[in-house]
Amino acid sequence: MALDKDVFDQLIGTVRRFVAEKLVPREAEVADADQMPAGIVQEMRELGLFGLSIPQEYGGLGLSVEEEVRIIVELGRTSPAFRSVFGTNNGIGSQGIVIDGTQVQKRKYLPRLASGEIVGAFALTEPGSGSDAKSLTTSARKKGSDYTLNGTKRFITNAPSAGLFTVMARSDPDNKGAGGISAFLVEAGTPGLALGSPDKKMGQQGAHICDVIFEDCRVPADSLIGGVEGRGFKTAMKVLDRGRLTISGMCIGNAERLIADSLRYAREREQFGEPIAEFQLVQAMLADSETECYAARSMVMDAARRKDAGESITKAAAMCKYYCSEMVGRVADRAVQIHGGAGYIAEYGIERFYRDVRLYRLYEGTSQIQQLIIAREMLKEAER
């Protein structure tokens, strides 16, 4: 559901000011402390950022996909760690409930996710299964009216602060494929659920991940998303299409920030008696980055509008995530090069973005997985 244009324009203007006035000035502080200020998180709640994609009837803003992507682009003009605070509540931490949850599950959890009262986390990846998600081994055995979960999930975003986990587990031990996987809603504090120590990461300090361990973790049958076994993997795949577009939006926002910083530095930095922006080889790097970013924005907005129109966008979403995540990596590399030695020094923040954006090519499907999805969809289309 799209907002009234005037209302949305006000929202995007508010978010733009919030990013420029509140988030950008605190980037270095968050990175150095590896901690998000409580006051910033509270302001995110008050702005409604935890419920961008959650339907209005459950307390969210109910943005269309295009609107959400446009908001995410604005948020991408600062460190990705800020968006990570509420990103799972709008994506993989809530959309499984929105798409396939029962009415009881929706009423119970969506308002709390939308308000930021609780943080959602999506527990799919395991020590032995990442890209090959169908091979997960976490088990869910039904005992009476309950299920008992056993297994370990790895690299789970927001797990240290999560209040609700969407857990993919194999409920049918005889079915080794996707049909044997179910999705469960498990609240933090449930006996048998434990967290590992937060992982130290290459970038995105302030956004935390850790292992989630289930040891005879007993959950009621009504925690099964949709109340149907064997639909967990399908639910996960449905969630990822929209998620890949929002990640693409972050890539665009980060690229635009890096381009702006590079252009400003090139105009100010002088060598051989003139700004380096006058050097054609520097201009070529700026031009390449601007062109690629424009192409990325165009393809993502097109895919978002198609999603809002009800079209299947599995291939388009994979193409967007693949291209945009690779694009921002190239833009970040050029930004370091344009800044020269300054680009390698922490004070300027460019090296931090260089590390931060590397993750985009890995999570919610590596670039290689996106290539396989694109090719698979092409073959399906050819057969039709």
C-alpha positions as CSV (number, residue, x, y, z in Angstrom):
1,M,0.0,0.0,0.0
2,A,1.5,3.3,-1.1
3,L,1.3,6.4,1.0
4,D,-0.2,9.7,-0.2
5,K,2.5,11.5,-2.2
6,D,2.6,14.5,0.1
7,V,2.9,12.3,3.2
8,F,5.6,10.2,1.6
9,D,7.5,13.3,0.5
10,Q,7.4,14.5,4.1
11,L,8.7,11.1,5.3
12,I,11.6,11.0,2.9
13,G,12.5,14.6,3.8
14,T,12.5,13.7,7.5
15,V,14.7,10.6,6.9
16,R,17.1,12.6,4.8
17,R,17.5,15.2,7.6
18,F,17.8,12.4,10.2
19,V,20.6,10.8,8.2
20,A,22.5,14.1,7.7
21,E,22.1,15.6,11.1
22,K,22.0,12.6,13.5
23,L,23.6,9.6,11.8
24,V,26.5,10.9,9.7
25,P,28.1,12.9,12.6
26,R,28.2,9.7,14.7
27,E,29.5,7.2,12.2
28,A,33.1,7.2,13.6
29,E,31.8,6.9,17.2
30,V,29.6,3.9,16.4
31,A,32.5,2.2,14.5
32,D,35.0,2.8,17.2
33,A,32.7,1.7,20.1
34,D,31.1,-1.1,18.0
35,Q,27.9,0.0,19.7
36,M,24.7,1.8,18.7
37,P,23.7,4.7,20.9
38,A,20.4,4.0,22.7
39,G,19.1,7.5,21.8
40,I,19.6,6.9,18.1
41,V,17.7,3.7,18.3
42,Q,14.8,5.4,20.1
43,E,14.7,8.1,17.4
44,M,14.5,5.3,14.8
45,R,11.5,3.9,16.6
46,E,9.8,7.3,16.8
47,L,10.3,7.8,13.0
48,G,8.7,4.4,12.3
49,L,11.8,2.9,10.7
50,F,11.2,-0.5,12.4
51,G,7.9,-0.8,10.5
52,L,8.5,0.5,7.0
53,S,7.3,-2.6,5.2
54,I,4.8,-3.9,7.9
55,P,1.1,-3.4,7.0
56,Q,-0.6,-0.4,8.6
57,E,-3.2,-2.6,10.2
58,Y,-0.4,-4.0,12.4
59,G,1.1,-0.7,13.2
60,G,3.6,-0.3,10.4
61,L,3.9,2.3,7.6
62,G,2.9,-0.2,5.0
63,L,5.2,1.2,2.3
64,S,5.1,-0.1,-1.2
65,V,8.3,-1.8,-2.4
66,E,9.3,1.3,-4.4
67,E,8.7,3.6,-1.5
68,E,10.7,1.4,0.9
69,V,13.6,1.2,-1.6
70,R,13.6,5.0,-1.9
71,I,13.8,5.3,1.9
72,I,16.6,2.8,2.1
73,V,18.6,4.7,-0.5
74,E,18.4,7.7,1.7
75,L,19.6,5.6,4.7
76,G,22.4,4.3,2.5
77,R,24.1,7.7,2.6
78,T,25.5,6.8,6.0
79,S,27.1,3.7,7.6
80,P,25.3,0.5,6.9
81,A,25.3,-0.4,10.6
82,F,22.5,2.1,11.2
83,R,20.1,0.4,8.8
84,S,21.0,-3.0,10.3
85,V,19.4,-2.0,13.6
86,F,15.9,-2.1,12.1
87,G,16.6,-3.8,8.7
88,T,15.6,-7.3,9.9
89,N,12.3,-6.0,11.3
90,N,11.4,-4.8,7.8
91,G,12.8,-7.8,5.9
92,I,13.7,-11.3,6.8
93,G,12.6,-10.9,10.4
94,S,9.0,-10.0,9.7
95,Q,8.1,-10.7,6.1
96,G,7.8,-14.5,6.7
97,I,5.0,-13.7,9.1
98,V,3.4,-11.1,6.8
99,I,3.4,-13.5,3.8
100,D,2.7,-16.8,5.4
101,G,1.9,-16.3,9.1
102,T,-1.5,-17.1,10.7
103,Q,-3.7,-14.2,11.8
104,V,-2.8,-15.0,15.4
105,Q,0.9,-14.9,14.6
106,K,0.4,-11.6,12.8
107,R,-1.5,-10.0,15.6
108,K,0.9,-11.3,18.2
109,Y,4.2,-10.2,16.7
110,L,3.8,-7.7,13.8
111,P,2.8,-4.7,16.0
112,R,5.8,-5.3,18.3
113,L,8.2,-5.6,15.4
114,A,6.7,-2.5,13.8
115,S,7.2,-0.4,16.9
116,G,10.7,-1.7,17.6
117,E,9.6,-3.2,20.9
118,I,11.3,-6.3,19.7
119,V,13.9,-7.0,17.1
120,G,13.5,-9.8,14.7
121,A,16.2,-12.2,13.4
122,F,16.3,-14.7,10.6
123,A,18.0,-18.0,11.5
124,L,18.8,-19.9,8.3
125,T,22.6,-20.2,7.9
126,E,24.4,-23.0,9.7
127,P,28.1,-24.0,10.2
128,G,27.6,-26.6,7.4
129,S,25.1,-24.8,5.2
130,G,25.2,-21.3,3.7
131,S,24.6,-21.0,0.0
132,D,23.3,-24.6,0.0
133,A,20.5,-23.7,2.4
134,K,18.5,-26.9,1.6
135,S,21.2,-29.0,3.3
136,L,20.5,-27.5,6.8
137,T,20.5,-30.0,9.6
138,T,18.8,-28.2,12.5
139,S,16.0,-30.5,13.4
140,A,12.5,-30.0,14.7
141,R,10.9,-33.1,16.1
142,K,7.3,-33.1,17.1
143,K,6.5,-34.5,20.5
144,G,2.9,-34.3,21.5
145,S,1.7,-30.9,20.7
146,D,5.2,-29.3,20.8
147,Y,8.3,-29.3,18.7
148,T,11.8,-29.8,20.0
149,L,14.6,-27.9,18.1
150,N,18.2,-28.9,18.0
151,G,21.1,-27.4,16.0
152,T,23.3,-24.3,15.6
153,K,22.7,-21.3,13.4
154,R,25.6,-19.1,12.3
155,F,26.3,-15.4,11.4
156,I,22.7,-14.4,12.5
157,T,22.3,-10.7,12.1
158,N,20.9,-8.9,15.2
159,A,20.8,-12.2,17.2
160,P,22.4,-10.6,20.3
161,S,19.5,-8.1,20.6
162,A,16.7,-10.1,19.0
163,G,13.5,-10.8,20.8
164,L,12.1,-13.1,18.1
165,F,13.8,-15.6,15.8
166,T,12.4,-17.0,12.6
167,V,14.1,-20.4,12.6
168,M,14.4,-22.8,9.6
169,A,14.5,-26.4,10.8
170,R,14.1,-29.8,9.2
171,S,10.7,-31.2,10.5
172,D,10.8,-34.2,8.2
173,P,14.0,-36.2,8.7
174,D,13.2,-38.4,5.7
175,N,12.9,-35.5,3.3
176,K,16.4,-34.2,2.6
177,G,15.1,-31.5,0.3
178,A,13.3,-28.2,0.6
179,G,10.0,-29.9,1.4
180,G,11.4,-31.2,4.7
181,I,12.0,-27.7,6.1
182,S,9.6,-25.7,8.2
183,A,9.8,-22.2,9.7
184,F,9.3,-21.6,13.4
185,L,8.9,-18.4,15.5
186,V,11.0,-18.7,18.7
187,E,11.1,-16.0,21.3
188,A,14.3,-15.0,23.0
189,G,14.5,-16.5,26.5
190,T,12.9,-19.8,25.5
191,P,14.6,-22.6,27.5
192,G,17.1,-24.4,25.2
193,L,17.9,-21.3,23.1
194,A,21.4,-19.9,23.7
195,L,23.6,-17.3,22.0
196,G,27.3,-17.5,21.2
197,S,29.7,-14.6,21.7
198,P,29.3,-11.7,19.1
199,D,31.6,-12.3,16.1
200,K,34.3,-9.8,15.3
201,K,33.8,-8.7,11.7
202,M,35.7,-7.0,8.8
203,G,33.3,-4.1,8.8
204,Q,29.9,-2.8,9.8
205,Q,30.8,-2.3,13.4
206,G,27.8,-1.5,15.5
207,A,25.8,-4.2,13.8
208,H,26.2,-7.5,15.7
209,I,26.0,-11.1,14.7
210,C,26.5,-14.4,16.6
211,D,25.6,-18.1,16.7
212,V,22.2,-19.2,17.9
213,I,22.2,-22.6,19.5
214,F,19.2,-24.8,20.1
215,E,19.5,-27.7,22.6
216,D,16.3,-29.5,23.2
217,C,14.5,-26.1,22.7
218,R,10.8,-26.8,23.1
219,V,8.3,-24.6,21.3
220,P,4.5,-24.9,20.9
221,A,3.0,-26.1,17.7
222,D,1.4,-22.7,17.1
223,S,5.0,-21.3,16.6
224,L,5.0,-23.1,13.2
225,I,4.6,-20.3,10.6
226,G,1.3,-20.6,8.9
227,G,0.6,-23.8,10.9
228,V,1.8,-25.9,8.0
229,E,4.9,-28.1,7.9
230,G,7.2,-28.2,4.9
231,R,6.7,-24.6,3.8
232,G,9.7,-23.0,5.5
233,F,12.1,-23.0,2.6
234,K,9.4,-21.6,0.3
235,T,8.6,-18.9,2.8
236,A,12.3,-18.0,3.0
237,M,12.6,-17.7,-0.8
238,K,9.5,-15.5,-0.9
239,V,11.0,-13.2,1.6
240,L,14.4,-12.9,-0.2
241,D,13.0,-11.2,-3.4
242,R,12.0,-8.1,-1.5
243,G,15.0,-8.3,0.7
244,R,17.4,-8.3,-2.3
245,L,15.8,-5.1,-3.6
246,T,16.3,-3.3,-0.3
247,I,19.9,-4.5,-0.1
248,S,20.3,-3.1,-3.6
249,G,18.9,0.2,-2.3
250,M,21.6,0.3,0.4
251,C,24.2,-0.3,-2.2
252,I,23.0,2.6,-4.3
253,G,22.9,4.9,-1.2
254,N,26.4,3.9,-0.2
255,A,27.6,4.4,-3.7
256,E,26.1,7.9,-3.9
257,R,27.7,8.8,-0.6
258,L,31.1,7.6,-1.8
259,I,30.7,9.4,-5.1
260,A,29.8,12.7,-3.3
261,D,32.8,12.4,-0.9
262,S,35.1,11.6,-3.8
263,L,33.9,14.5,-5.9
264,R,34.3,16.9,-3.0
265,Y,37.8,15.6,-2.2
266,A,38.8,15.8,-5.9
267,R,37.7,19.4,-6.1
268,E,39.6,20.4,-2.9
269,R,42.8,18.3,-3.2
270,E,45.5,20.0,-5.4
271,Q,48.5,18.5,-7.1
272,F,50.7,20.1,-9.7
273,G,49.1,23.4,-9.0
274,E,45.4,22.4,-9.7
275,P,42.6,20.4,-8.2
276,I,42.9,16.7,-9.0
277,A,39.3,16.9,-10.4
278,E,40.9,18.5,-13.4
279,F,42.9,15.4,-14.2
280,Q,41.2,13.3,-16.9
281,L,42.1,10.0,-15.3
282,V,40.4,11.1,-12.0
283,Q,37.5,12.3,-14.1
284,A,37.2,8.9,-15.7
285,M,36.9,7.2,-12.3
286,L,34.2,9.7,-11.2
287,A,32.4,9.2,-14.5
288,D,32.5,5.4,-14.3
289,S,31.1,5.4,-10.7
290,E,28.3,7.9,-11.5
291,T,27.3,5.9,-14.6
292,E,27.2,2.6,-12.8
293,C,25.3,4.0,-9.9
294,Y,22.7,5.5,-12.3
295,A,22.3,2.2,-14.0
296,A,21.8,0.5,-10.7
297,R,19.2,2.9,-9.5
298,S,17.3,2.6,-12.8
299,M,17.1,-1.2,-12.7
300,V,16.2,-1.4,-9.0
301,M,13.3,1.2,-9.3
302,D,12.0,-0.7,-12.3
303,A,12.1,-4.0,-10.4
304,A,10.4,-2.5,-7.4
305,R,7.6,-1.1,-9.5
306,R,7.1,-4.5,-11.1
307,K,7.0,-6.1,-7.7
308,D,4.3,-3.6,-6.6
309,A,2.4,-4.4,-9.8
310,G,2.2,-8.1,-8.7
311,E,4.8,-9.5,-11.2
312,S,7.2,-12.3,-10.3
313,I,10.6,-10.6,-9.9
314,T,12.8,-13.5,-8.8
315,K,15.2,-13.0,-11.8
316,A,15.0,-9.2,-11.6
317,A,15.7,-9.2,-7.9
318,A,18.7,-11.5,-8.3
319,M,20.0,-9.3,-11.1
320,C,19.6,-6.2,-9.0
321,K,21.4,-7.7,-6.0
322,Y,24.2,-9.1,-8.1
323,Y,24.8,-5.9,-10.1
324,C,24.4,-3.4,-7.2
325,S,26.6,-5.3,-4.7
326,E,29.3,-5.6,-7.3
327,M,28.8,-2.0,-8.4
328,V,29.3,-0.5,-4.9
329,G,32.4,-2.5,-4.4
330,R,33.9,-1.0,-7.6
331,V,32.8,2.5,-6.5
332,A,34.4,2.1,-3.1
333,D,37.6,0.9,-4.6
334,R,37.7,4.0,-6.9
335,A,36.9,6.2,-3.9
336,V,40.0,4.9,-2.1
337,Q,42.0,5.5,-5.3
338,I,40.8,9.1,-5.7
339,H,41.5,9.9,-2.1
340,G,45.0,8.4,-2.5
341,G,46.8,7.9,0.9
342,A,43.9,9.7,2.6
343,G,41.6,6.9,1.4
344,Y,43.6,4.4,3.4
345,I,43.5,6.4,6.6
346,A,40.6,5.9,9.0
347,E,40.1,9.6,9.7
348,Y,38.5,10.1,6.3
349,G,36.0,7.3,6.6
350,I,36.5,6.0,3.1
351,E,38.4,2.9,4.2
352,R,35.5,2.1,6.6
353,F,33.0,2.2,3.7
354,Y,35.4,0.1,1.6
355,R,35.2,-2.6,4.3
356,D,31.5,-2.2,5.0
357,V,30.3,-2.7,1.5
358,R,32.2,-5.9,1.0
359,L,29.5,-7.7,2.9
360,Y,26.8,-7.0,0.3
361,R,28.3,-9.5,-2.1
362,L,28.0,-12.3,0.5
363,Y,24.8,-12.2,2.6
364,E,21.2,-13.1,1.4
365,G,22.8,-14.9,-1.5
366,T,26.4,-14.5,-2.7
367,S,27.1,-13.0,-6.2
368,Q,27.6,-16.5,-7.5
369,I,24.2,-17.7,-6.1
370,Q,22.6,-14.7,-7.9
371,Q,24.2,-15.7,-11.1
372,L,22.8,-19.2,-10.7
373,I,19.3,-17.9,-10.0
374,I,19.5,-15.6,-13.0
375,A,20.6,-18.4,-15.3
376,R,18.0,-20.8,-13.9
377,E,15.2,-18.4,-14.5
378,M,16.4,-17.7,-18.0
379,L,16.3,-21.5,-18.8
380,K,12.8,-21.7,-17.3
381,E,11.7,-18.8,-19.6
382,A,13.3,-20.4,-22.6
383,E,11.4,-23.7,-21.9
384,R,8.1,-21.8,-21.8
